[in-house]
């Protein structure tokens, strides 16, 4: 580990539960929808149709999705331990794919890039826009840039123009908006660190005007989500 841990920010205790069929967070007595659910419900029609088409054409789709989800969950767990200095990646010897993927992200995406780690798997929320979520990490880079950092496992390499990457950026931006609201930060940058099962690493970063433009779209999706929910009640 080549970074230090900074406990500058205090994060709330939250309880996750399923409410009306979707994940919500109970924070300070208020029930707030999750960022992931907001993004899922506000995807473009063609994105949803493409997923359904893939499911129809792949008889093992449910198995593939479940295996991917489990692999991603384990990978995130190892990354959180390593980020907070609770596990030394160099000491991992057993053959374990999620650990190897976590090691790949550490070695290619975090070493020599991260200066400080402020949070790992912590809840952020917005009372102004009514949502909450768990960010993978909040880091500062060697250039002292404060960033929301998100880890993804992908079955195959992605391209920046993919809708999935745009959704990942949207997720991070909503975390940044919430963090800025509650903690008075000015986060305007995020990074996606991704690894495939065959250990291909990819990094996607967003900042500056691109970040600000997508921030507007992200908040429009939150508003759209609340409109959809109010119509269904």
C-alpha positions as CSV (number, residue, x, y, z in Angstrom):
1,X,0.0,0.0,0.0
2,X,1.5,3.3,-1.1
3,X,-1.2,5.7,0.2
4,X,-2.3,7.0,3.6
5,X,-5.8,6.8,5.2
6,X,-7.5,10.1,5.9
7,X,-10.5,10.0,8.3
8,X,-11.5,13.6,7.6
9,X,-15.1,12.8,6.8
10,X,-17.6,11.1,9.0
11,X,-20.2,9.0,7.2
12,X,-23.6,8.1,8.5
13,X,-24.8,4.6,9.5
14,X,-27.5,3.5,7.1
15,X,-29.8,0.5,6.7
16,X,-30.6,-0.9,3.3
17,X,-33.9,-2.5,2.6
18,X,-36.3,-3.4,-0.2
19,X,-39.3,-1.0,-0.4
20,X,-41.9,-1.3,-3.1
21,X,-39.7,-3.8,-4.9
22,X,-36.5,-1.7,-5.0
23,X,-33.5,-1.0,-2.8
24,X,-33.7,2.0,-0.4
25,X,-31.6,3.4,2.3
26,X,-32.8,4.5,5.7
27,X,-30.7,7.5,6.6
28,X,-31.4,9.8,9.6
29,X,-35.0,8.5,9.7
30,X,-35.6,9.2,6.0
31,X,-36.1,6.4,3.3
32,X,-34.2,7.3,0.2
33,X,-34.0,5.4,-3.1
34,X,-30.6,4.0,-4.2
35,X,-28.6,5.5,-6.9
36,X,-28.3,2.1,-8.7
37,X,-32.1,1.7,-8.7
38,X,-32.5,5.2,-10.1
39,X,-30.1,4.5,-12.9
40,X,-31.7,1.2,-13.7
41,X,-35.2,2.6,-13.9
42,X,-34.2,5.6,-16.1
43,X,-32.1,3.7,-18.7
44,X,-33.1,4.4,-22.3
45,X,-35.6,2.0,-23.8
46,X,-33.0,0.7,-26.3
47,X,-30.7,-0.3,-23.4
48,X,-33.4,-2.2,-21.7
49,X,-34.5,-3.9,-24.9
50,X,-30.9,-4.9,-25.7
51,X,-30.6,-6.6,-22.4
52,X,-33.9,-8.5,-22.8
53,X,-32.8,-9.5,-26.3
54,X,-29.5,-10.8,-24.9
55,X,-31.3,-12.8,-22.3
56,X,-33.7,-14.3,-24.9
57,X,-30.7,-15.4,-27.1
58,X,-28.6,-16.8,-24.3
59,X,-30.1,-19.7,-22.4
60,X,-27.5,-19.5,-19.7
61,X,-28.0,-15.7,-19.2
62,X,-29.3,-16.0,-15.6
63,X,-26.3,-18.1,-14.7
64,X,-23.9,-15.7,-16.4
65,X,-25.5,-12.7,-14.6
66,X,-25.4,-14.4,-11.2
67,X,-21.8,-15.5,-11.6
68,X,-20.8,-12.0,-12.7
69,X,-22.6,-10.4,-9.7
70,X,-21.0,-12.8,-7.2
71,X,-17.5,-12.3,-8.8
72,X,-18.0,-8.5,-8.6
73,X,-19.2,-8.6,-5.0
74,X,-16.1,-10.6,-4.0
75,X,-13.8,-8.4,-6.0
76,X,-15.2,-5.3,-4.2
77,X,-14.7,-6.9,-0.8
78,X,-11.0,-7.6,-1.5
79,X,-10.5,-4.1,-2.9
80,X,-12.1,-2.5,0.2
81,X,-9.8,-4.5,2.5
82,X,-6.7,-3.6,0.5
83,X,-7.6,0.1,0.2
84,X,-8.0,0.4,4.0
85,X,-4.8,-1.5,4.6
86,X,-6.4,-4.5,6.1
87,X,-5.0,-6.9,3.5
88,X,-1.7,-7.0,1.7
89,X,-2.2,-7.8,-1.9
90,X,1.3,-9.1,-2.3
91,X,0.6,-11.8,0.3
92,X,-2.2,-13.4,-1.7
93,X,-1.0,-16.7,-3.0
94,X,-4.0,-18.9,-3.6
95,X,-5.7,-19.1,-7.0
96,X,-8.8,-16.9,-6.6
97,X,-10.1,-15.0,-9.6
98,X,-11.9,-12.1,-7.7
99,X,-8.7,-11.6,-5.7
100,X,-6.6,-11.6,-8.8
101,X,-8.9,-9.1,-10.4
102,X,-8.6,-6.9,-7.3
103,X,-4.8,-7.2,-7.4
104,X,-4.9,-6.2,-11.0
105,X,-6.9,-3.0,-10.2
106,X,-4.5,-2.2,-7.3
107,X,-1.4,-2.7,-9.3
108,X,-2.5,-1.0,-12.6
109,X,-5.1,1.5,-11.3
110,X,-4.2,2.6,-7.7
111,X,-0.5,2.1,-7.0
112,X,1.4,5.3,-7.9
113,X,-1.9,7.1,-8.5
114,X,-3.6,7.4,-5.1
115,X,-2.2,9.7,-2.5
116,X,-4.9,9.3,0.2
117,X,-8.0,7.2,0.8
118,X,-10.8,9.0,2.5
119,X,-13.6,6.3,2.3
120,X,-14.3,2.8,1.2
121,X,-17.8,1.4,0.9
122,X,-19.4,4.4,2.7
123,X,-22.9,5.8,2.4
124,X,-23.6,9.2,0.9
125,X,-27.0,10.8,0.4
126,X,-28.7,13.9,-0.8
127,X,-31.7,15.3,1.0
128,X,-32.1,18.0,-1.6
129,X,-32.5,15.5,-4.5
130,X,-33.8,12.6,-2.4
131,X,-31.4,9.6,-3.0
132,X,-28.6,7.7,-1.4
133,X,-25.9,5.2,-2.3
134,X,-22.7,3.5,-1.3
135,X,-19.6,4.8,-3.1
136,X,-16.8,2.3,-3.6
137,X,-14.1,4.8,-2.6
138,X,-13.2,8.5,-2.2
139,X,-9.5,9.1,-3.0
140,X,-7.1,11.9,-3.7
141,X,-4.6,11.5,-6.5
142,X,-0.9,12.3,-6.4
143,X,-2.0,15.6,-8.0
144,X,-4.3,16.3,-5.0
145,X,-7.4,15.8,-7.1
146,X,-10.4,14.5,-5.0
147,X,-12.2,11.8,-6.9
148,X,-15.0,9.3,-6.5
149,X,-13.5,6.0,-7.5
150,X,-15.7,3.1,-8.7
151,X,-14.6,-0.5,-9.3
152,X,-16.3,-2.6,-12.0
153,X,-15.9,-6.1,-13.2
154,X,-16.8,-6.6,-16.9
155,X,-17.0,-9.9,-18.7
156,X,-15.3,-8.3,-21.8
157,X,-13.5,-5.0,-22.4
158,X,-15.6,-1.9,-22.9
159,X,-15.3,1.3,-24.9
160,X,-15.8,4.8,-23.5
161,X,-18.8,5.4,-25.8
162,X,-20.7,2.4,-24.4
163,X,-23.9,3.3,-22.6
164,X,-22.7,1.2,-19.7
165,X,-19.7,3.5,-19.2
166,X,-22.0,6.5,-19.3
167,X,-24.2,5.0,-16.6
168,X,-21.1,4.3,-14.5
169,X,-20.1,7.9,-14.8
170,X,-23.6,9.0,-13.9
171,X,-23.5,6.8,-10.8
172,X,-20.2,8.4,-9.6
173,X,-21.5,11.9,-10.4
174,X,-24.5,11.4,-8.2
175,X,-22.2,10.2,-5.4
176,X,-20.1,13.3,-5.9
177,X,-23.2,15.6,-5.8
178,X,-24.3,14.0,-2.5
179,X,-20.9,14.2,-1.0
180,X,-20.5,17.8,-1.9
181,X,-23.9,18.6,-0.4
182,X,-23.3,16.9,2.9
183,X,-19.6,17.4,3.4
184,X,-19.0,20.7,1.6
185,X,-16.5,19.3,-0.8
186,X,-16.1,20.3,-4.4
187,X,-15.6,17.0,-6.2
188,X,-15.7,17.4,-10.0
189,X,-13.9,14.3,-11.0
190,X,-14.4,10.5,-11.0
191,X,-12.6,7.5,-12.2
192,X,-13.8,4.0,-13.2
193,X,-11.3,1.2,-12.7
194,X,-12.4,-2.0,-14.5
195,X,-11.1,-5.5,-14.8
196,X,-12.3,-8.5,-16.8
197,X,-12.0,-12.2,-15.7
198,X,-9.0,-12.6,-18.0
199,X,-7.4,-9.7,-16.2
200,X,-7.7,-7.0,-18.8
201,X,-7.5,-3.7,-17.0
202,X,-9.2,-0.5,-18.1
203,X,-9.5,3.0,-16.7
204,X,-12.1,5.7,-17.6
205,X,-11.9,9.2,-16.1
206,X,-14.3,12.1,-16.3
207,X,-13.8,15.7,-15.2
208,X,-14.0,19.3,-16.2
209,X,-16.8,20.4,-18.6
210,X,-17.7,16.8,-19.5
211,X,-18.3,16.1,-15.8
212,X,-20.5,19.3,-15.5
213,X,-22.5,18.4,-18.6
214,X,-23.2,14.9,-17.4
215,X,-24.1,16.2,-13.9
216,X,-27.0,18.1,-15.4
217,X,-28.2,14.9,-17.1
218,X,-27.7,12.9,-13.9
219,X,-30.0,15.2,-12.0
220,X,-32.6,15.1,-14.7
221,X,-32.6,11.3,-14.4
222,X,-33.2,11.6,-10.6
223,X,-36.1,13.9,-11.3
224,X,-37.4,11.5,-13.9
225,X,-37.2,8.6,-11.5
226,X,-39.2,10.5,-8.8
227,X,-41.8,11.4,-11.5
228,X,-42.1,7.7,-12.5
229,X,-42.5,6.7,-8.8
230,X,-45.2,9.3,-8.1
231,X,-47.2,8.1,-11.2
232,X,-47.1,4.5,-10.0
233,X,-48.4,5.3,-6.5
